[in-house]
Amino acid sequence: YVLQGPKWDKTDLTWSLVNWTMEDAPQIRRALTEALSVWAHSSKLTFREVRSDQADIQVLFARGDHGDGYKFDGPGMVLAHAFYPGVGRGGDAHFDADEKWHFTRGERGDSTNFLGVAVHEFGHSLGLGHSSDQNAIMYPWYHDNEVDINLPADDRNAIQQLYGSKDKTWGPFKPPTRPKTPPTTTTTTTTTTRRPLVYYPQNRHNEPYDPRRRYPYNNNPHQRDRKLPTTTTYRPRTDSPPHPTRTWYPPPQPTKPKKLKPDTCHTTYDAISIIRREIFIFRGQFLWRIGDHGLYPGYPTYTHRLWAELPKNFSKVDAVYENKDRKIVFFIGRYYYVFDSVTLVSGYPQPLTSLGLPQSLTHIDAAFVWGYNNRTYLTSGTLYWRLDEDTGRVELDYPRDMSIWRGIGYNIDAAFKYTNGKTYFFKGYGYWEFNDDLMEVAHPRPKLSARKWMHCPRLVNEVDEEQT
Amino acid sequence: ANNGKSAVSEDTVYNYLMEFDYLPKSDIETGALRTEEQLKDAIRKLQRFGNIPATGEIDEATQKLIHRPRCGVGDNTRTANFSPDNLQYGHHRMKR
C-alpha cells in the first residue's frame, strides 16, 4: 500500500453530497454511507453526514471538464477521482456523471458498481494512494467485486497505519499505563436517517458544482469571470500608441504621485522578473529591487526612474521578462516595449497583435520563461501562448487553456523563473511554486509573497504555515 | 509506426502513461521526445503495477489493461520520472 501525502488531523470526519438526481438520492447516500463505514470498520475513523459546504469530504457528480483541471472522459475509462486530505478541495470525491452506475448490491450487467468505486475513492480522501496489489481496494483498475465490510489486508494495514485500529490506542506519545480510550460507538458513524434531506439552495435545480463556494483560487470554467472577451466585436483602434517611438532625454519625471507608495509587506504584484540577476517586482507605478543583499534601500521607487521611456501615464506594468537576448520586455495594455538596458529599442512599442496575439486581447497577465524548457510563455485570463523567440510570434498550436498549469487557476497576476530554475506564479497576496514534472503546484495553498520575496517578518498572531 | 495490428495507438499509450504518472506530465506541454528505452521502461512500470507480464511492449495484455475502467488518480510511480530533479521523495503531493 501507499500512504500519499498528509492524513487528516482528526478522526471524526464530515461528508456531504453536493448534487444528485432526485430519484437516485436515497440510494446514493446509502451507498456513500456504506462505503465510508467500510473504512470506519477497520479504523478509529467516524463519519457524519452534514448538509454543509464546509464538510471535510464533498461528494459530487460531474461530467467532462468540471473545473478542477481533471476532466472526465464520458462513459468508461476514468470513473472517478478524489483528492488527498487537505483544505479546500482536499478530501473531495468526484464521480463521472456519464458513467452508467448501479447503486444497489447484487445488480449486475453493463453498469458499474458505485459502492465499489466509492470505497476506492474514499481511500484517496483519507490519504491512501494506489496499490499494485490487485486484491486491494486501492488497486487503480476497477474490479467488480462485492464490497465486504472487512477490508483486504493491504488496505486495512494502510488505514490502520494512518488512523489506528478500533481496538488499539494509537499515537506514540501516550504512556502505556494510561487507560485505553473507549472505543468509538457506531452511533456516530452515520446520520443517514436522523434528519430529512434538505437540498442546498444552489442544487434545487441540480446546478453544477461551484468550487468557488469554498476556494478563493478556483478555476471553474463555468463560473469564472470572463475578463477576456472572445466574442466581442472588434472596433478599429483610433488612438495612437501610448508612446511614440522616439527617444526622450531627459526622461520625464512624474510630477505628483497619483497614489501613495504601496506597502512593501502588504501588496499584490503586477509583474515580477529576474533582470540582470536581480529580482524586480512591479506594483502600480512603483518597483522594488532585490539583489544579493536583499531589498535595496529606498525602494519602492517609481518605475520611471529606471525606465524613463515607458509611457508617461501608465497605471501599471502588466508583465515583464528578460528575453534570451537580455532585452527587457514590458507589457502594458495592448502594447509591449523592448528595452536594451534602460533604452527603448527603436521601433517599439509594438501592439500585442504583432506577436500574433488576437485583436481582442486587452492585456497580458504574465510573461515568463519556463525553467523546464526555457521557452517563453504569455498568459492572459484563461489562456496562454508560447512565444517563438526566433520568429517573434506565438506558436500555431496556441492559445491553450491555463488549466494545464494545474492549481494555478485563471487570471493570475504574475509569474517568473527564479534563479533556482523553478517557476513561481502569483495571485493576490500569495504565490505558488510549480512542480514542472507533475505539472501542478507544489503546494495547493498559496504562500504569502511578502514573507518569501520581501522577507517581511511574521505578525505576532499570524500562523506560520510552513512550521505547522 | 503502428502497423494496424494494435488496437491502441502509440499516442493513446503515451497519453495514458503521462496521465497516470508513468511519464512526466510536463511532456503534455513540452511534447518532449522520449527514447525508445524510456518508453519501454514506462510501459514496464505500468505492466508491473497492473500485474501483467513486464514485456515493455504494447502487447495484448497491456492493451486490455489500458482499456480497463479505472480511477482517475495517478499511480504516482515516482521512479517513472526521468528527471533527476524528481527524485525527491520527501515531497508529497497534497492532492490531485
Interface residues (C-beta under 8 A of the other chain):
Chain A: V2 Q4 G5 P6 Y70 F72 G76 M77 V78 L79 A80 H81 A82 F83 Y84 P85 G86 R89 G90 T112 V117 H120 E121 H124 G129 H130 S132 Q134 P140 W141 Y142 W370 Y372 N373 I404 N435 D436 D437 L438 M439 E440 A442 H443 P444
Chain B: F20 D21 P24 K25 S26 I28 E29 T30 A32 R48 F49 G50 N51 L65 H67 R68 P69 R70 C71 G72 V73 G74 D75 N76 N81 S83 D85 N86 H91 H92 R93 M94 K95 R96
